[in-house]
């Protein structure tokens, strides 16, 4: 998965703000969501989950489930798309 071409984003403190330029909406992510967003397109969901385990002490199975759920939510909002 990768960020959609019609989004702009900025890291703000520990979080991230994502602006959908097509739908004229903004979404803010906390530190956990920001970590996933920043690693998106560079790493697999499993690798991102490994970062959550290290950074936040989450159980590996829970981290992977959370990453996959978060990515599903981002896709439903149109903020990410499949790699070409």
SVG drawing of the C-alpha trace seen along z (x, -y; Angstrom):
<svg xmlns="http://www.w3.org/2000/svg" viewBox="-15 -21 27 34">
<polyline fill="none" stroke="black" stroke-width="0.4" points="0.0,0.0 1.1,-3.6 -0.3,-7.0 -2.8,-8.3 -1.5,-10.9 -4.2,-13.4 -3.1,-13.6 -0.8,-16.0 0.5,-15.5 2.6,-17.1 4.1,-15.7 2.9,-17.9 4.6,-17.0 4.2,-13.3 1.2,-13.1 0.4,-13.5 -2.2,-15.6 -3.4,-14.2 -5.3,-16.4 -7.3,-14.8 -7.1,-17.4 -10.0,-15.7 -12.5,-15.5 -11.3,-18.6 -11.0,-16.8 -8.3,-16.6 -7.6,-13.7 -5.2,-13.7 -3.4,-10.7 -1.8,-10.2 1.7,-8.9 0.8,-5.3 -1.1,-6.3 1.7,-8.6 4.3,-5.8 2.2,-3.7 1.6,-6.6 5.3,-7.5 6.4,-3.9 3.7,-3.3 5.1,-2.5 8.6,-1.9 7.8,1.2 5.4,4.1 2.5,4.3 4.6,6.9 7.6,4.6 5.5,1.7 3.9,3.9 7.5,4.8 8.1,1.1 4.9,0.8 6.1,3.7 9.4,2.0 8.0,-1.6 4.9,-0.9 5.3,2.6 2.3,4.0 2.1,7.8 3.2,8.9 -0.2,10.4 -2.1,7.4 0.3,5.0 -0.2,6.7 -4.0,6.8 -4.0,3.1 -1.8,2.2 -4.0,4.2 -7.2,2.7 -5.7,-0.8 -4.7,-0.3 -8.2,1.0 -9.6,-2.2 -7.2,-4.4 -8.2,-2.6 -11.9,-3.1 -11.2,-6.8 -9.4,-6.8 -6.1,-8.0 -4.1,-5.0 -4.1,-2.8 -2.5,0.4 1.0,0.3 0.9,0.2"/>
</svg>
